Amino acid sequence: MSTFKSLHIVNYRLWFVGALISNIGTWMQRTAQDWLVFDHLTDHDAGAMGITMALQLGPQLFLAPVAGLVADRFNRRHLLVLTQSTMALLSTGLGLLVVLGAGQLWHVYAFALLLGLVSALDAPVRQTFVSELVRDDYLPNAVALNSASFNVARMIGPAVAGVLTVAVGPGWVFLINTTTFLALLLSLWKIPASSLRLLPRAAPGKGRIREGLRYVRFRPDIVVVLVAVFIVGTLGLNFVLFIAAMVGTEFGLDAGAFGLMNSIMAIGSVAGALLSAGRSKPRLRIIFGAAGAFGVTSGLAALAPSYFWFGVALVPVGLFAITMMTSANGYVQTTTDPVMRGRVMALYMAIFMGGTPIGAPLVGWVANVAGPRWSMSVAAVSGLLAALIGMVWIIRAKQLRLGFNRRARGMRFFRLVSGASGHTSEAERQEGKEEGAVREQNPDDAVER
């Protein structure tokens, strides 16, 4: 089965299982932390949640160049052991404070910032470590399965955390998360270092960070993907804020309902990740098409009249959001020179996660002032705007125009064809070749994808 082909590789299978358990714990902590801020330490203040998210994700923006260079220069396996161990200690510290009744809002802010600093280094290392586990032709599938693992955890973790937060309190959820880090550390220990792929590393010396930025500068296809990811990541993917505000404020429900709604949306997210895993390679039109569909479905969720219909609407929201992000992640990784991959992926993660310090407080303010439904509308606009920018760039880069095929029927009568081609039939033949052939990963033909 092509969707799960990377799981046939022993090293990747060990990594997948360990990461899945660790991700479940991470989502448990995120859910418990958000509800701790929203319901225990404040009076349903979405703005405070936005500040917490900004502190936790903001370091991605500022440390990305250094983190990416570290990922390209040093042993990624050793770096992962360091980052995962540190995050386990932070989870333990916050858990003890809350369990002992000493936890305050500023404590959550401080631990969120510390966790963000460690995660800024961990993110590009985790992203690029996969390329040491599988061959390049398996990489898009492995990236998509990583996303599936993350979202299966997103389906399980919040539901479990919602029950445990009500039953024993958020502090114990943090302590339980500490134990899940051991699963990933164990999987890293079980993977023999000698079995990992030897990939080129960045040479020592000055100017290596500028070298990575210069590489992206001359890849306009990656630039437009990063722009779309920034827009949607900043204004559209603040799901915790949207769901907490809708569940707690609009529908007046508790932490259990909040956790359940996160899990329901993850059903769509898992479906989107698995669909991406089944594709031979990510394409630009999939990225921007999914962004537009995300905008439409977010608008429908904003209009949901009840808790039930809000949950129904969140399934396609999760599906199209993950389709876009998984495809964007896979596209950037598979079309980037291996020696640059850490620095480019650090920039990708900085743009993806680092926009939250801007977007989360803004969306939280909109939810407080105008209401939760308007905050969901912000997400809808972000998806539509990203799709518009991407589609306009593709049309301009490929010099597309509207062509007509008199022999075709239905919607196939109208075709977008290259403006450089004088005959529609030739354009159609070229499109057929594009669909049937496996292209080299060359920046010059990246727009064709």
HELIX and SHEET records of a PDB file:
HELIX    1   1 SER A    2  HIS A    8  5                                   7    
HELIX    2   2 VAL A   10  TRP A   35  1                                  26    
HELIX    3   3 LEU A   36  LEU A   41  3                                   6    
HELIX    4   4 ALA A   46  LEU A   57  1                                  12    
HELIX    5   5 PRO A   59  ARG A   73  1                                  15    
HELIX    6   6 ARG A   76  VAL A   99  1                                  24    
HELIX    7   7 LEU A  105  PHE A  129  1                                  25    
HELIX    8   8 VAL A  130  GLU A  132  5                                   3    
HELIX    9   9 ASP A  136  TYR A  138  5                                   3    
HELIX   10  10 LEU A  139  ALA A  167  1                                  29    
HELIX   11  11 PRO A  170  LYS A  190  1                                  21    
HELIX   12  12 ALA A  193  SER A  195  5                                   3    
HELIX   13  13 ARG A  208  ARG A  217  1                                  10    
HELIX   14  14 PRO A  220  LEU A  235  1                                  16    
HELIX   15  15 PHE A  239  ALA A  244  1                                   6    
HELIX   16  16 ALA A  245  GLU A  250  3                                   6    
HELIX   17  17 ALA A  255  ALA A  277  1                                  23    
HELIX   18  18 LEU A  284  ALA A  302  1                                  19    
HELIX   19  19 TYR A  307  THR A  334  1                                  28    
HELIX   20  20 PRO A  338  MET A  340  5                                   3    
HELIX   21  21 ARG A  341  GLY A  354  1                                  14    
HELIX   22  22 THR A  356  VAL A  369  1                                  14    
HELIX   23  23 PRO A  372  LYS A  398  1                                  27    
HELIX   24  24 GLY A  410  PHE A  413  5                                   4    
HELIX   25  25 THR A  424  GLY A  436  1                                  13    
HELIX   26  26 PRO A  443  GLU A  448  5                                   6    
SHEET    1   A 2 LEU A 400  PHE A 404  0                                        
SHEET    2   A 2 PHE A 414  SER A 418 -1                                        
END                                                                             
